[in-house]
């Protein structure tokens, strides 16, 4: 399994989030970079021989879900790092989140997000992956935290590595919630 996950880093396969619209957004607070507890590390990087320092994990307090959001680095490549996202409720079992993935003109799933950032004020998770180091192909994604999961807001991707740094076209854009 390590070789297929590492290949994703090298060839820039796509990753995204759930396509199912859920409830309103939540806000995170109290972010720190630290080493997550062993059960979170094991859950996050269960299908890889992690070569990324887990001390680089980021922890966000999620007040509306009474738990913690962990962004755990699992594989570090030459120009990007694959993270897994784990939600650990205060009472209950931690769970690794899965994300939609656009590949070969269709949707599939993955646990990987690349060099993610979580905005504590808006509850928006973003990532950007490169299919090669130049960055002329790959993708960019945005998700909204809703108190239980992430709702995919936008997915941009460009599979043609043509040497131009044009904006990636929109593959998916979520309709506005009422």
NORGI-V477958 format. One record per backbone hydrogen bond with DSSP energy under -1.0 kcal/mol. CO is the residue of the C=O (numbers start at 1). NH is the residue of the N-H. E is the energy in kcal/mol with one decimal. If there is no record, write none. Layout:
co: <CO & CO>
nh: <NH & NH>
e: <E & E>
This chain:
co: <1 & 2 & 3 & 4 & 5 & 6 & 7 & 8 & 18 & 29 & 32 & 37 & 37 & 38 & 39 & 40 & 41 & 45 & 48 & 53 & 54 & 57 & 58 & 59 & 60 & 61 & 62 & 66 & 67 & 68 & 69 & 70 & 71 & 72 & 74 & 75 & 80 & 81 & 82 & 82 & 83 & 84 & 85 & 86 & 87 & 88 & 95 & 99 & 101 & 103 & 106 & 108 & 110 & 113 & 114 & 117 & 119 & 123 & 124 & 125 & 126 & 127 & 129 & 132 & 137 & 138 & 139 & 140 & 141 & 142 & 142 & 143 & 144 & 145 & 149 & 151 & 153 & 154 & 155 & 155 & 156 & 158 & 160 & 169 & 172>
nh: <5 & 6 & 7 & 8 & 9 & 10 & 11 & 12 & 152 & 61 & 59 & 40 & 41 & 42 & 43 & 44 & 45 & 48 & 50 & 56 & 57 & 34 & 71 & 32 & 69 & 29 & 67 & 90 & 62 & 88 & 60 & 86 & 58 & 84 & 51 & 82 & 77 & 115 & 74 & 75 & 113 & 72 & 97 & 70 & 95 & 68 & 87 & 110 & 108 & 106 & 103 & 101 & 99 & 83 & 128 & 126 & 123 & 145 & 119 & 143 & 117 & 141 & 139 & 135 & 131 & 158 & 129 & 156 & 127 & 153 & 154 & 125 & 151 & 26 & 146 & 144 & 174 & 142 & 171 & 172 & 140 & 138 & 162 & 157 & 155>
e: <-2.1 & -2.9 & -2.0 & -1.4 & -1.2 & -2.0 & -3.1 & -1.3 & -2.2 & -3.2 & -2.9 & -1.2 & -1.8 & -2.8 & -1.9 & -2.9 & -2.7 & -1.6 & -1.2 & -2.1 & -1.9 & -2.2 & -2.4 & -1.6 & -3.1 & -2.0 & -1.7 & -2.5 & -2.9 & -3.1 & -2.7 & -2.5 & -2.1 & -2.5 & -1.3 & -3.1 & -2.9 & -2.2 & -3.2 & -1.6 & -2.2 & -2.9 & -3.0 & -3.4 & -2.5 & -2.1 & -2.7 & -2.3 & -2.5 & -1.2 & -2.9 & -2.5 & -3.6 & -3.5 & -1.4 & -2.7 & -2.4 & -3.0 & -2.8 & -2.7 & -2.3 & -2.3 & -2.2 & -1.8 & -2.5 & -2.8 & -2.2 & -2.9 & -1.7 & -3.2 & -1.6 & -2.3 & -2.7 & -1.2 & -2.3 & -2.6 & -2.8 & -2.2 & -3.4 & -1.7 & -2.1 & -2.3 & -1.6 & -2.0 & -2.7>
